[in-house]
Amino acid sequence: MKHINKTTIVLIAILLSFNLHAQFGGPAVVKVEKVQNVMMAPVRKIPAMVEAKYVAMIKTEYKGTVINLAEVGKTVKKGEILAVLRDTQSRLRKEELEGAVKSAQAQLNFLKSENTRLNGLIGKKLISNSELDENKSKLISARNDKAQASSRLDQYLDQVKRLKVKAPYDGIVLAQLAQPGQLLNNGNEIIEFMQANNLEVKVNVPFKYKAQINIGEIWQVETQNNTKINATIKGFIRAARGSSHTIEVRLSVTSLDLWSGEAVNVLVPTQTQSLAMAVPRDALVIRNNGVYVYKIVDNKSVKVDVETGMAQGEKIQIMGDISDGDTIVIRGNESLRNQQDVKIID
């Protein structure tokens, strides 16, 4: 049984009590809405599937042994750690490169000091220009050696950072593709990762409805529990494919009510939208001899025979002696009589 909230229960109780009173001569209590002229189009339900926009196989960027992996199903924010690897030689390699930088810096400092001393001597004409030129040449080489040693250390430290594999975007861990203790090389797959809250609905639309397919158009997606969610056409393939002669259309959705892999229906318009007189479905009173609604004129109910047309969500098109802006009954109409006094409630 569908969930009924307290407000609905109270409203039903009020309507029943007042309409019981109406049977003994009092006015019938009703709830009303205005008739509206709205843009509508008939729709056809077409089965579709929800898919994640991005599902990536996250790979390692440096060789190492797996220490830790994010659990399957875990939601991870962009930049958070998905996996941790360890390089058993990292400490020794770091010490080696840091030693090379220190050695290059010491040589550079010595040659700078020597250059200062030689410049003082050449001013007193105690040494030749060739000695100073030789020092300058060595000084340039020392600066280059220091820059190269620092660059090698920076590159290695950057590689060490990559031992912590981070999420490229907000997402969900779908699968662990390695195990703790496993030695991985650069480029090995380690985590299957799906982007969160960025879904697409893929639907194959019959070719005869191609005129209704336009980028940016909003169609409705209906879930298995009859919830309707707006989705925007983001792209389609301009070709009728397969034996069914259909066009693949992709719609973007951000609703948290949808899951990747969920089966849904897409309400595809079958013709261009047009103005239609529309009322809530609850306004219709359906009997064996026809369909009618009650409109309110001077606080009395007036029975109006109608024909129904296209439907869109909770609205349905009606044709009959009804005009835009008329007040029609949507609650309390089942036991209402023609020309009966009414009392309108919110």
C-alpha positions, 0 to 999 in steps of 0.5 A: 500500500502506498504511503499516505501522509497525515495531511491527506488522511485529515483531508479525506476525513473532512471531506467524508464528514462534510459530504455525509452532512451534504446528504442531509441538505448541507453543501458538499465540501470540495477541493478545487483547482484551476483549468490551465492551458499548457504545452503538452505532447503525447508520450510513449514509454520506452525502456532504458538503462541508467549508466555512470558517465565515467567508469575508470580503471585507476592505474598505478603511476609508480612501481611498489607493493600494495599496502592498503586499498579502499573498500568496495562500495566506499564513496571517496571524495576527489583527492582522497586516497584510493590505494597506498603502495610502498617502494622498499628502496625508497629510503635508500634512493632518497638518501642517495639523491639528497647526498648528490644535491648536498655534494653539488651544493658544496662544490658550488659554494667552494667555486663561488668562494674561489671566484671571489678570491680570484677576483681580488687577486686579479685586481692586484695583478697577482694571477692571470686572466686564464685562471679566473676564466677557468674558475668561471667555467667550473662555476657554470658547470657546478651550477648545472650539476646542482640544478640537475641533482635537485631536479632528479631529487624533485622527480623522485619525490614526485614519484614517491607521492604517486605511491598514494593513488588518489581519486580523480573525482568524487566517486564510488569504488566498484572493485579492487583489482589488486591485493595487499602485498602484491607487487605492481609495476607502473601502469598496472590496474588497481581500482575500478572507480565510478564517478558519483552523481553524474549519470546518463540514461541511454534510450533507443528511440524509434526513428519515426520520432526523430523530429522530437530529438533536440539537444537541451530538450527536457524529457521525463524519466520514470523509475520503477516506483513511478517517480518522475525525474527530469533529464536533459538530452545531451547527445544522440547518434544521427543514425538509425541503427540495428534491426529495430531502426532506432536512434541512441539518445543520451540524457544527463541526470543528477538525481540521487534517486537513480542508481547506475544499472537501474532499469527505467522508462523514458517518456518520449514525446511522439509529436511536437508540443501544443497548447492543451486544456489540462486538469489533474487526473483526479478531476475526472469522474469515470463512469460506464456511460462516459467521463465528466468533470464538475466545474464550480459556478456561483458556488454550485457544481455543474456537470460537464461531459468531456473527452480526454486526450494526451497525458503528461505527468499528473495532468491530462487534456480534456475537451468539452465546455471548459475554458482556461481558468475555470474552477474544477473539483478534484476532491469530493467529486465522486459523490457530487451531484449536478447543481449541488451547493458546495463549500470549497476548502484549501 
